[in-house]
Amino acid sequence: MLTPSMTVIPFRRPAEPAPLAFAIGARVDLRLGAIASGVVRPRAPAEQAFAFSHLARVLRAARMAWRERAHVNLTLAIPAEIQSHLEADLLCEAAIEAGCTRHGLCFELDEREMVSAGPALAEDLRARGWSVCLRGDPECPLPFGARARALYAEVVLQAPENLDPFLGLADGDRTPLGRRLLAARAAGIIVTAEAVRSASEARTLAIAGFDRGGGPFAEACLR
């Protein structure tokens, strides 16, 4: 007796969707609660993420994704470990290839690396017409004088957990952070708190002299 032959068709699981090559976080105006900017962080290892072709693709995708959510500027956060190896020409050309404009994209640089390697990258980007944001170091090593006013449009700082609302007032705190807030405000530099947890904390930060904030409060405003 013959057994009927059977054709076995293997079942293929649908491929898992690839994760986005970047993450975008929001930063909001602490006084209005309105979205003020987005910050792009590539997810690939730094050397791969900042190769020209990969960076251009990431910036193009991030720009298009962000436009669906908000019509405000984007900031590209550059990792500290690769900052000293980058050239302004590469960043500029990748941004232009991605369709970014000088009014629509800012480059965020790490302060500690600026101290180690010097301000050449920031100066070269500014000379090409791009905005530069400084990711501040807790020790606040760079002075905020006339030169800072020419280089930086924004500074991102870690706010202390026990925040004094009088931190940035003329007769207030004289810690490095308090002095930095005063100097940034005098120079017309936007001051951003890296992470804001709640609406009440946002109000206190605004009183203390911060203009914008990221973190959970910003993400809640974006939804």
BELDAPE-V786356 format. One record per backbone hydrogen bond with DSSP energy under -0.5 kcal/mol. NH is the residue of the N-H (numbers start at 1). CO is the residue of the C=O. E is the energy in kcal/mol with one decimal. If there is no record, write none. Layout:
BEGIN
[[NH	CO	E] [NH	CO	E]]
END
This chain:
BEGIN
[[4	2	-0.5] [8	6	-0.6] [9	7	-0.6] [10	8	-0.7] [12	10	-0.6] [13	11	-0.5] [23	41	-1.8] [25	39	-2.5] [27	37	-2.5] [28	213	-2.8] [29	34	-3.0] [30	28	-0.5] [30	211	-2.4] [33	29	-3.0] [36	27	-2.9] [37	27	-1.9] [38	73	-2.2] [39	25	-3.1] [40	75	-3.6] [41	23	-2.6] [43	21	-2.7] [44	21	-0.6] [48	45	-0.7] [49	45	-3.0] [50	46	-1.9] [51	48	-1.6] [55	51	-2.9] [56	52	-2.5] [57	53	-1.9] [58	54	-2.5] [59	55	-2.8] [60	56	-2.2] [61	57	-2.5] [62	58	-2.9] [63	59	-2.6] [64	60	-2.1] [65	61	-2.5] [66	62	-2.7] [67	63	-1.9] [68	64	-0.8] [68	65	-0.6] [69	66	-1.5] [70	66	-3.0] [73	36	-0.5] [74	104	-2.4] [75	38	-2.5] [76	106	-3.1] [77	40	-2.5] [77	75	-0.7] [78	76	-0.6] [78	108	-2.2] [79	77	-0.6] [82	79	-1.2] [83	79	-1.0] [83	80	-0.5] [84	80	-0.6] [85	82	-1.6] [86	83	-1.4] [91	87	-1.8] [92	88	-2.9] [93	89	-2.8] [94	90	-2.4] [95	91	-2.1] [96	92	-2.2] [97	93	-2.6] [98	94	-1.7] [99	96	-1.5] [100	95	-2.6] [104	101	-0.8] [105	101	-0.9] [106	74	-2.0] [107	131	-2.3] [108	76	-3.0] [108	106	-0.5] [109	107	-0.6] [109	133	-3.0] [111	135	-2.4] [114	110	-1.7] [115	111	-2.2] [116	112	-1.8] [117	113	-3.2] [118	114	-1.9] [123	119	-2.8] [124	120	-2.7] [125	121	-2.4] [126	122	-2.4] [127	123	-2.3] [128	124	-1.1] [129	126	-1.7] [130	125	-2.4] [131	105	-0.9] [133	107	-3.0] [134	154	-2.8] [135	109	-3.9] [135	133	-0.6] [136	134	-1.0] [136	156	-2.6] [140	137	-2.2] [145	143	-0.8] [149	145	-1.9] [150	146	-1.4] [151	147	-1.4] [152	148	-2.9] [153	132	-2.9] [154	132	-0.9] [155	190	-2.7] [156	134	-3.0] [157	155	-0.5] [157	192	-3.2] [159	157	-0.7] [163	161	-1.2] [165	163	-0.6] [167	164	-2.0] [168	208	-0.7] [169	166	-1.4] [172	169	-2.2] [173	166	-0.7] [179	175	-2.7] [180	176	-2.1] [181	177	-2.4] [182	178	-2.0] [183	179	-2.5] [184	180	-2.9] [185	181	-2.4] [186	182	-2.2] [187	183	-1.7] [188	185	-1.0] [189	184	-2.7] [190	153	-2.2] [192	155	-3.0] [192	190	-0.5] [193	212	-2.9] [194	157	-3.0] [196	214	-2.4] [202	198	-2.1] [203	199	-2.0] [204	200	-1.9] [205	201	-2.6] [206	202	-2.1] [207	203	-2.0] [208	204	-2.0] [209	205	-0.8] [209	206	-0.7] [210	205	-2.6] [211	191	-3.1] [212	191	-2.0] [213	28	-1.7] [214	193	-2.0] [217	196	-2.8] [219	215	-2.2] [220	216	-2.1] [221	217	-1.6] [222	218	-1.5] [223	219	-1.2]]
END
